[in-house]
Amino acid sequence: MPIHVQELECREGNIGLITLNSPATLNALSSSMISDIEAVLGQWADADHISLVIFRGAGDRAFCAGGDIRELYDVLSANSDPDIPAGFFVNEYRMDYNIHCFPKPVIAIGHGVVMGGGLGIFSACRYRLVTPDVKLAMPENTIGLFPDVGASWFLNRLPGRIGLFMGLTGARLNVSDALRVGLADMAILTDHIDPLIERLQQERWTGEAAADDNRLFRLIKQLEHPDYRALPASELARHEQSIARLSAGDELPDIVDNLLAADVDTRWWRDCMDSLGKGCPVSAWLVWTQLKKAQQKSLKDVFRMELSMTTRCIKRPDLREGIRARLIEKDNTPQWSFKTVAEVPASVIEEHFLPELDDSNDPMGLD
C-alpha cells in the first residue's frame, strides 16, 4: 500500500496516523498515494472519534522526497492532452490545501529528505517536528518547474529574501536552518518519535481537550529534545548576510549575476550556485514573479495561481527536458529553451499566470 493508515486509541479519542509508505522511492508522492491521502483526510475531517492527525514517512532515509517525477514524466510522454498530466497537480494541490485547512490539529514528523511535494505536506501541518538528519529544499529549478505545493505562501513568510534564495538555488537546509527560519517548530530525536506518539495516546482528546492547541504544544515540548547546541551549525546563519546583500535589488538578472560571481567559498554555497547556474532560466523568473504576486493573495488564490503556472509548464518543453536530463537519462545536460535569465522574454513569464482562476473556473474545487 502506498500509505499505511492507522487509528490509534487514546484514553479518549483516537489519533489518525498516516505513514507515507514507499521507502524505495523516498516516499515520493504518486497519484495513488495522493488520492488515498485525500480520501482518508476526507473521512477523518468529519469523524468524531478522530481528534488529531500525524504524518510520518516509512524507512530511514526520507519523510518525502517530493512528487513522483518519473510517473509525471511517463504521463507527460504518453499524453498530448495537457489536461491529463495537469490532473496530477490538481489533486496534489487540493490535498495540500486541505491539510492547511484541516479542522483538527495535524502533526508532521520530518526526517531525512523533505523536499518539493514533501515540504508541501510538511509546511501545511500545524505542528512540524524535525529530526537532526533532516534536509529541506525546493529544488524544482533543476527540472524546469518552480517551487509549487503552496511554496508561494510559505517561502514568502521566511525572513528577508531567504525564500527567493531557496527557490533560485534549491538550497538544502539542515535542522538548524529549518528551525532558524521557522520552517520547523522543534527538533526531536528519532528514538523519541514512538514515545511521543505513545505519550499522546495516554491523553484524553475529546471535547474541549481536543480543541486545546496549547495543551498539545505543551505535551510535545515536555518530551526530551536534542541539545540544540549539538545540532549541525546553521548554514543560513553563516551565509545570511551574503544572501541579503546579493539578493537585494529589483532586477533579477543582476541578482543572479551577483550571486554567481560572489566570492563565497564554502561547500554549501558552491552547491547552491551550481544549482542556480545549471537551473532553468524560466524557472528563475517564475520564482521571482510568483513570490511578488503571492504577497497580496490568500492561500486559496496562491494554489490557484500555482495551478495556472504548472498548466503552462506542462505545455512548454523545459519541464519534460529537465526531468529527462536529471532523472531519466541522467546526462545532467538539459537543453533549456533559453540559455540565460536575461534572454527570457517577459511575455513567456506572463503566460504562466493566465488564466486567473477563481470560484467560477477552479478545477481543484477549493472551498
Disulfide bonds with the S-S distance in Angstrom:
none
